């Protein structure tokens, strides 16, 4: 038998604002990281017997994007967007880990 527990959060107004802000920033980060992966996929997809105008890469083809390459860019993200400095690094890393897990299952 597995026991599960459920807890109810009663955050203060400032804590609720922080949770909403972090949720929005992590959502944006997830979508940006997913966009990087989809861009890599679309730029490297080409039929073997012919080249298509639609899926032919323009410019330099980027290296494959995975969790480690995206996690290494977290420091640059915090420098470029100061609002990400308030979010713990573990939260951002877990966000990327969940994306990587979903990507691999897809």
DSSP file (Angstrom, degrees, kcal/mol; ACC not computed):
  #  RESIDUE AA STRUCTURE BP1 BP2  ACC     N-H-->O    O-->H-N    N-H-->O    O-->H-N    TCO  KAPPA ALPHA  PHI   PSI    X-CA   Y-CA   Z-CA
    1    1 A X              0   0    0      0, 0.0     2,-0.5     0, 0.0     0, 0.0   0.000 360.0 360.0 360.0 134.0    0.0    0.0    0.0
    2    2 A X        -     0   0    0      2,-0.0     2,-0.4     0, 0.0     0, 0.0  -0.878 360.0-150.2-104.6 128.9    1.3    3.4   -1.0
    3    3 A X        -     0   0    0     -2,-0.5     2,-0.4     2,-0.0     0, 0.0  -0.811  13.2-171.6 -96.5 136.8    0.6    6.4    1.2
    4    4 A X        -     0   0    0     -2,-0.4     2,-0.4     2,-0.0    -2,-0.0  -0.954   7.5-151.6-125.1 148.9    0.3    9.9   -0.3
    5    5 A X        -     0   0    0     -2,-0.4     2,-0.4     2,-0.0    -2,-0.0  -0.907   2.1-158.7-120.5 147.1    0.0   13.1    1.5
    6    6 A X        -     0   0    0     -2,-0.4     2,-0.4     2,-0.0    -2,-0.0  -0.993   9.2-169.5-127.9 130.6   -1.6   16.3    0.4
    7    7 A X        -     0   0    0     -2,-0.4     2,-0.5     2,-0.0    -2,-0.0  -0.918  14.8-139.7-120.6 145.2   -0.7   19.7    1.8
    8    8 A X        -     0   0    0     -2,-0.4     2,-0.4     2,-0.0    -2,-0.0  -0.904  16.7-143.1-105.4 127.6   -2.5   23.0    1.4
    9    9 A X        -     0   0    0     -2,-0.5     2,-0.3     1,-0.0    -2,-0.0  -0.706  14.3-173.2 -88.5 137.6   -0.3   26.1    1.0
   10   10 A X        -     0   0    0     -2,-0.4     2,-0.1     0, 0.0    -1,-0.0  -0.652  19.3-177.3-124.2  73.9   -1.4   29.3    2.5
   11   11 A X        -     0   0    0     -2,-0.3     2,-0.0     1,-0.1    -2,-0.0  -0.348  26.0-116.3 -74.4 153.4    1.1   31.8    1.1
   12   12 A X     >  -     0   0    0      1,-0.1     4,-2.6    -2,-0.1     5,-0.2  -0.240  38.8 -95.7 -72.6 174.3    1.2   35.4    2.1
   13   13 A X  H  > S+     0   0    0      1,-0.2     4,-2.0     2,-0.2     5,-0.1   0.901 126.8  47.7 -62.2 -40.6    0.5   38.0   -0.6
   14   14 A X  H  > S+     0   0    0      2,-0.2     4,-2.0     1,-0.2    -1,-0.2   0.881 112.5  49.4 -69.5 -36.6    4.2   38.6   -1.3
   15   15 A X  H  > S+     0   0    0      2,-0.2     4,-2.5     1,-0.2    -2,-0.2   0.896 110.1  51.0 -67.2 -39.7    4.9   34.8   -1.4
   16   16 A X  H  X S+     0   0    0     -4,-2.6     4,-2.3     2,-0.2    -2,-0.2   0.897 109.8  50.3 -63.9 -39.6    2.0   34.3   -3.9
   17   17 A X  H  X S+     0   0    0     -4,-2.0     4,-2.4    -5,-0.2    -1,-0.2   0.906 110.6  49.6 -64.0 -41.3    3.4   37.1   -6.0
   18   18 A X  H  X S+     0   0    0     -4,-2.0     4,-2.8     2,-0.2     5,-0.2   0.916 110.7  49.8 -63.2 -43.7    6.8   35.4   -6.0
   19   19 A X  H  X S+     0   0    0     -4,-2.5     4,-2.4     1,-0.2    -2,-0.2   0.908 112.5  47.2 -62.6 -42.3    5.3   32.0   -6.9
   20   20 A X  H  X S+     0   0    0     -4,-2.3     4,-2.2     2,-0.2    -1,-0.2   0.909 113.1  48.7 -65.0 -42.0    3.4   33.6   -9.8
   21   21 A X  H  X S+     0   0    0     -4,-2.4     4,-2.5     2,-0.2    -2,-0.2   0.935 113.2  46.5 -64.4 -46.5    6.5   35.5  -11.0
   22   22 A X  H  X S+     0   0    0     -4,-2.8     4,-2.8     1,-0.2     5,-0.2   0.905 110.9  53.2 -62.8 -41.6    8.7   32.4  -10.8
   23   23 A X  H  X S+     0   0    0     -4,-2.4     4,-1.9    -5,-0.2    -1,-0.2   0.911 111.1  46.2 -60.2 -42.7    6.0   30.3  -12.6
   24   24 A X  H  X S+     0   0    0     -4,-2.2     4,-2.2     2,-0.2    -2,-0.2   0.920 113.8  47.6 -66.8 -43.6    5.9   32.8  -15.5
   25   25 A X  H  X S+     0   0    0     -4,-2.5     4,-2.2     1,-0.2    -2,-0.2   0.891 112.7  48.8 -66.2 -39.2    9.6   33.0  -15.8
   26   26 A X  H  X S+     0   0    0     -4,-2.8     4,-2.5     2,-0.2    -1,-0.2   0.854 109.2  53.5 -68.9 -33.5   10.1   29.3  -15.8
   27   27 A X  H  X S+     0   0    0     -4,-1.9     4,-2.5    -5,-0.2    -2,-0.2   0.930 110.1  47.3 -63.8 -44.7    7.3   28.9  -18.4
   28   28 A X  H  X S+     0   0    0     -4,-2.2     4,-2.3     1,-0.2    -2,-0.2   0.902 112.3  49.7 -62.3 -41.1    9.2   31.4  -20.6
   29   29 A X  H  X S+     0   0    0     -4,-2.2     4,-2.6     2,-0.2     5,-0.2   0.907 110.2  50.6 -65.4 -41.8   12.4   29.5  -20.1
   30   30 A X  H  X S+     0   0    0     -4,-2.5     4,-2.7     1,-0.2     5,-0.2   0.943 111.9  47.4 -58.5 -49.5   10.8   26.2  -20.9
   31   31 A X  H  X S+     0   0    0     -4,-2.5     4,-2.2     1,-0.2    -2,-0.2   0.875 112.3  49.4 -63.9 -38.0    9.3   27.5  -24.1
   32   32 A X  H  X S+     0   0    0     -4,-2.3     4,-2.0     2,-0.2    -1,-0.2   0.935 113.0  46.6 -65.8 -45.1   12.7   29.1  -25.1
   33   33 A X  H  X S+     0   0    0     -4,-2.6     4,-1.8     1,-0.2    -2,-0.2   0.889 112.8  49.8 -64.9 -39.2   14.5   25.8  -24.5
   34   34 A X  H  X S+     0   0    0     -4,-2.7     4,-2.6     1,-0.2    -1,-0.2   0.897 108.2  54.2 -64.9 -39.6   11.9   23.9  -26.4
   35   35 A X  H  X S+     0   0    0     -4,-2.2     4,-2.4     1,-0.2    -2,-0.2   0.872 105.5  53.1 -61.5 -37.9   12.2   26.3  -29.2
   36   36 A X  H  X S+     0   0    0     -4,-2.0     4,-2.3     2,-0.2    -1,-0.2   0.921 111.3  46.2 -61.4 -43.7   16.0   25.7  -29.4
   37   37 A X  H  X S+     0   0    0     -4,-1.8     4,-2.3     2,-0.2    -2,-0.2   0.905 113.6  47.4 -67.8 -41.8   15.4   22.0  -29.6
   38   38 A X  H  X S+     0   0    0     -4,-2.6     4,-2.7     2,-0.2     5,-0.2   0.879 110.7  52.6 -67.8 -36.8   12.7   22.3  -32.3
   39   39 A X  H  X S+     0   0    0     -4,-2.4     4,-2.2    -5,-0.2    -2,-0.2   0.930 110.4  47.8 -63.0 -44.7   14.9   24.7  -34.3
   40   40 A X  H  X S+     0   0    0     -4,-2.3     4,-1.3     2,-0.2    -2,-0.2   0.918 112.8  49.7 -60.7 -42.7   17.7   22.2  -34.2
   41   41 A X  H  X S+     0   0    0     -4,-2.3     4,-0.6     1,-0.2     3,-0.3   0.930 113.2  45.0 -62.8 -46.3   15.3   19.4  -35.2
   42   42 A X  H  < S+     0   0    0     -4,-2.7     3,-0.3     1,-0.2    -1,-0.2   0.830 113.0  50.9 -68.4 -32.3   13.9   21.4  -38.2
   43   43 A X  H  < S+     0   0    0     -4,-2.2    14,-0.4    -5,-0.2    -1,-0.2   0.718 114.3  42.9 -79.4 -19.7   17.3   22.6  -39.3
   44   44 A X  H  < S+     0   0    0     -4,-1.3     2,-0.6    -3,-0.3    -1,-0.2   0.420  89.8 100.5-104.8   0.4   18.8   19.1  -39.4
   45   45 A X     <  +     0   0    0     -4,-0.6     2,-0.3    -3,-0.3    -4,-0.0  -0.783  42.1 145.3 -90.8 118.7   15.8   17.3  -41.0
   46   46 A X        -     0   0    0     -2,-0.6     5,-0.1    10,-0.1    10,-0.0  -0.949  49.8-111.3-152.4 130.1   16.4   16.6  -44.7
   47   47 A X        -     0   0    0     -2,-0.3     3,-0.2     1,-0.1     5,-0.1  -0.305  24.0-132.9 -60.4 146.5   15.3   13.7  -46.8
   48   48 A X  S    S+     0   0    0      1,-0.2    -1,-0.1     3,-0.1     3,-0.1   0.872 101.2  46.9 -70.4 -37.9   18.1   11.5  -48.0
   49   49 A X  S    S+     0   0    0      1,-0.1     2,-0.3     2,-0.0    -1,-0.2   0.611 123.7   9.9 -85.9 -10.8   17.1   11.3  -51.7
   50   50 A X        -     0   0    0     -3,-0.2     2,-0.5     2,-0.0    -1,-0.1  -0.984  68.3-119.3-158.3 163.2   16.3   15.0  -52.2
   51   51 A X        -     0   0    0     -2,-0.3     2,-0.3    -5,-0.1    -5,-0.1  -0.934  26.8-148.9-111.4 134.0   16.7   18.4  -50.6
   52   52 A X     >  -     0   0    0     -2,-0.5     4,-0.8     1,-0.1    -2,-0.0  -0.758  16.3-140.5-103.2 146.1   13.7   20.5  -49.8
   53   53 A X  T  4 S+     0   0    0     -2,-0.3    -1,-0.1     2,-0.2     3,-0.1   0.844 104.5  53.3 -68.3 -33.1   13.4   24.2  -49.7
   54   54 A X  T  4 S+     0   0    0      1,-0.2    -1,-0.2    -3,-0.0    -3,-0.0   0.920 120.0  27.6 -70.8 -44.8   11.2   24.0  -46.6
   55   55 A X  T  4 S+     0   0    0      2,-0.1     2,-0.4   -11,-0.0    -1,-0.2   0.311  88.7 116.1-105.3   9.7   13.5   21.9  -44.5
   56   56 A X  S  < S-     0   0    0     -4,-0.8   -12,-0.1    -3,-0.1   -10,-0.1  -0.658  70.2-117.4 -78.7 127.4   16.9   22.9  -45.9
   57   57 A X        -     0   0    0     -2,-0.4     2,-0.5   -14,-0.4     4,-0.1  -0.371  20.3-147.7 -67.2 142.2   19.0   24.6  -43.2
   58   58 A X        -     0   0    0      2,-0.1     2,-0.1    -2,-0.1    -1,-0.1  -0.950  64.2 -11.2-109.7 124.4   19.9   28.2  -43.9
   59   59 A X  S    S-     0   0    0     -2,-0.5     2,-0.3     2,-0.1    -2,-0.0  -0.453 117.2  -9.0  86.1-162.8   23.3   29.2  -42.5
   60   60 A X        -     0   0    0     -2,-0.1     2,-0.5     1,-0.1    -2,-0.1  -0.514  68.2-127.4 -75.4 133.9   25.3   27.3  -40.0
   61   61 A X        -     0   0    0     -2,-0.3    -1,-0.1    -4,-0.1   -21,-0.1  -0.700  28.2-128.6 -82.1 125.4   23.6   24.2  -38.5
   62   62 A X        -     0   0    0     -2,-0.5     3,-0.1     1,-0.1    -1,-0.1  -0.275  25.8 -97.3 -71.8 160.1   23.8   24.3  -34.7
   63   63 A X        -     0   0    0      1,-0.2    -1,-0.1     0, 0.0   -23,-0.0  -0.285  57.5 -75.4 -67.6 161.5   25.1   21.5  -32.6
   64   64 A X        -     0   0    0      1,-0.1     2,-0.5   -24,-0.0    -1,-0.2  -0.350  49.0-134.5 -62.6 137.9   22.6   19.1  -31.0
   65   65 A X        +     0   0    0    -28,-0.1     2,-0.2   -29,-0.1    -1,-0.1  -0.814  36.9 152.2 -98.2 131.0   20.9   20.7  -28.1
   66   66 A X     >  -     0   0    0     -2,-0.5     4,-2.1     1,-0.0     5,-0.2  -0.791  59.7 -78.2-141.3-172.3   20.4   18.6  -24.9
   67   67 A X  H  > S+     0   0    0     -2,-0.2     4,-2.9     1,-0.2     5,-0.2   0.910 124.7  51.3 -58.5 -44.2   20.1   19.2  -21.1
   68   68 A X  H  > S+     0   0    0      1,-0.2     4,-1.7     2,-0.2    -1,-0.2   0.880 110.3  47.0 -67.3 -39.2   23.8   19.8  -20.6
   69   69 A X  H  > S+     0   0    0      2,-0.2     4,-0.5     1,-0.2    -1,-0.2   0.893 116.5  44.8 -69.2 -37.0   24.2   22.4  -23.3
   70   70 A X  H >< S+     0   0    0     -4,-2.1     3,-0.7     1,-0.2    -2,-0.2   0.874 111.5  52.1 -74.7 -35.7   21.1   24.2  -22.1
   71   71 A X  H >< S+     0   0    0     -4,-2.9     3,-1.4     1,-0.2     4,-0.3   0.840 103.7  58.5 -67.8 -31.6   22.1   24.0  -18.4
   72   72 A X  H 3< S+     0   0    0     -4,-1.7     3,-0.4     1,-0.2     4,-0.3   0.708 100.9  57.6 -69.7 -17.8   25.5   25.5  -19.3
   73   73 A X  T <X S+     0   0    0     -3,-0.7     4,-2.0    -4,-0.5    -1,-0.2   0.433  78.6  93.2 -90.0  -0.1   23.8   28.5  -20.7
   74   74 A X  H <> S+     0   0    0     -3,-1.4     4,-2.2     1,-0.2    -1,-0.2   0.881  82.6  53.2 -62.8 -38.3   21.9   29.3  -17.4
   75   75 A X  H  > S+     0   0    0     -3,-0.4     4,-1.6    -4,-0.3    -1,-0.2   0.910 109.7  48.0 -63.5 -41.1   24.7   31.7  -16.2
   76   76 A X  H  > S+     0   0    0     -4,-0.3     4,-2.4     1,-0.2    -1,-0.2   0.866 108.9  54.9 -66.8 -35.1   24.4   33.7  -19.4
   77   77 A X  H  X S+     0   0    0     -4,-2.0     4,-2.8     1,-0.2     7,-0.2   0.917 107.6  49.1 -62.7 -42.7   20.6   33.8  -19.1
   78   78 A X  H  < S+     0   0    0     -4,-2.2     7,-0.2     1,-0.2    -1,-0.2   0.829 112.3  48.6 -67.7 -31.3   20.9   35.3  -15.6
   79   79 A X  H  < S+     0   0    0     -4,-1.6     3,-0.3    -5,-0.2    -1,-0.2   0.881 116.6  41.6 -73.5 -38.1   23.4   37.9  -16.9
   80   80 A X  H  < S+     0   0    0     -4,-2.4     2,-0.5     1,-0.3    -2,-0.2   0.863 125.7  33.4 -78.2 -36.1   21.2   38.8  -19.8
   81   81 A X    ><  -     0   0    0     -4,-2.8     3,-1.9    -5,-0.2    -1,-0.3  -0.879  69.1-168.4-122.9  96.8   17.9   38.8  -17.9
   82   82 A X  G >  S+     0   0    0     -2,-0.5     3,-1.8     1,-0.3     4,-0.4   0.724  79.8  72.6 -60.8 -23.4   18.4   39.9  -14.3
   83   83 A X  G >  S+     0   0    0      1,-0.3     3,-0.7     2,-0.2     4,-0.3   0.733  88.5  63.2 -66.0 -19.2   15.0   38.8  -13.2
   84   84 A X  G X  S+     0   0    0     -3,-1.9     3,-0.6    -7,-0.2    -1,-0.3   0.599  83.8  77.6 -78.8 -10.5   16.2   35.2  -13.4
   85   85 A X  G <  S+     0   0    0     -3,-1.8    -1,-0.2    -7,-0.2    -2,-0.2   0.794  87.6  58.8 -67.5 -26.7   18.8   35.8  -10.7
   86   86 A X  G <  S+     0   0    0     -3,-0.7     2,-0.3    -4,-0.4    -1,-0.2   0.741  89.8  85.1 -74.6 -22.5   16.0   35.6   -8.0
   87   87 A X  S <  S-     0   0    0     -3,-0.6     5,-0.0    -4,-0.3    -3,-0.0  -0.640  90.1-110.6 -83.9 134.9   15.1   32.0   -9.1
   88   88 A X     >  -     0   0    0     -2,-0.3     4,-1.5     1,-0.1     3,-0.4  -0.321  19.3-126.8 -62.1 144.2   17.1   29.3   -7.5
   89   89 A X  H  > S+     0   0    0      1,-0.2     4,-2.6     2,-0.2     5,-0.2   0.850 108.9  60.8 -61.4 -34.8   19.4   27.5   -9.9
   90   90 A X  H  > S+     0   0    0      1,-0.2     4,-2.7     2,-0.2    -1,-0.2   0.888 102.3  51.7 -60.7 -39.2   17.9   24.1   -8.8
   91   91 A X  H  > S+     0   0    0     -3,-0.4     4,-2.0     2,-0.2    -1,-0.2   0.917 111.7  46.0 -63.9 -42.9   14.5   25.2  -10.0
   92   92 A X  H  X S+     0   0    0     -4,-1.5     4,-1.9     2,-0.2    -2,-0.2   0.889 113.3  49.3 -68.2 -38.3   15.8   26.2  -13.4
   93   93 A X  H  X S+     0   0    0     -4,-2.6     4,-2.4     2,-0.2    -2,-0.2   0.906 110.5  49.9 -67.3 -41.0   17.8   22.9  -13.7
   94   94 A X  H  X S+     0   0    0     -4,-2.7     4,-2.5     2,-0.2    -1,-0.2   0.876 107.5  55.5 -64.0 -36.8   14.8   20.9  -12.7
   95   95 A X  H  X S+     0   0    0     -4,-2.0     4,-1.7     1,-0.2    -1,-0.2   0.923 110.9  44.0 -59.6 -45.0   12.8   22.8  -15.3
   96   96 A X  H  X S+     0   0    0     -4,-1.9     4,-2.6     2,-0.2    -2,-0.2   0.847 110.7  55.2 -70.1 -34.0   15.3   21.8  -18.0
   97   97 A X  H  X S+     0   0    0     -4,-2.4     4,-2.5     2,-0.2    -2,-0.2   0.909 107.8  48.8 -64.8 -41.1   15.4   18.2  -16.7
   98   98 A X  H  X S+     0   0    0     -4,-2.5     4,-2.3     2,-0.2    -1,-0.2   0.897 112.1  49.2 -65.1 -38.8   11.7   17.8  -17.1
   99   99 A X  H  X S+     0   0    0     -4,-1.7     4,-2.7     2,-0.2    -2,-0.2   0.924 111.1  49.4 -64.2 -43.8   11.9   19.2  -20.6
  100  100 A X  H  X S+     0   0    0     -4,-2.6     4,-2.4     2,-0.2    -2,-0.2   0.901 111.2  49.6 -63.1 -40.9   14.8   16.8  -21.4
  101  101 A X  H  X S+     0   0    0     -4,-2.5     4,-1.7     2,-0.2    -1,-0.2   0.918 113.0  46.3 -63.9 -43.7   12.7   13.9  -20.1
  102  102 A X  H  X S+     0   0    0     -4,-2.3     4,-1.6     2,-0.2    -2,-0.2   0.892 111.9  52.2 -65.4 -40.2    9.7   14.9  -22.1
  103  103 A X  H  < S+     0   0    0     -4,-2.7    -2,-0.2     1,-0.2    -1,-0.2   0.910 109.4  48.7 -62.7 -44.0   11.8   15.4  -25.2
  104  104 A X  H  < S+     0   0    0     -4,-2.4    -1,-0.2     1,-0.2    -2,-0.2   0.856 111.3  49.6 -67.2 -34.5   13.4   11.9  -25.0
  105  105 A X  H  <        0   0    0     -4,-1.7    -1,-0.2     1,-0.2    -2,-0.2   0.792 360.0 360.0 -72.9 -27.3   10.0   10.3  -24.5
  106  106 A X     <        0   0    0     -4,-1.6    -1,-0.2    -5,-0.1    -2,-0.2   0.483 360.0 360.0 -71.9 360.0    8.6   12.2  -27.6
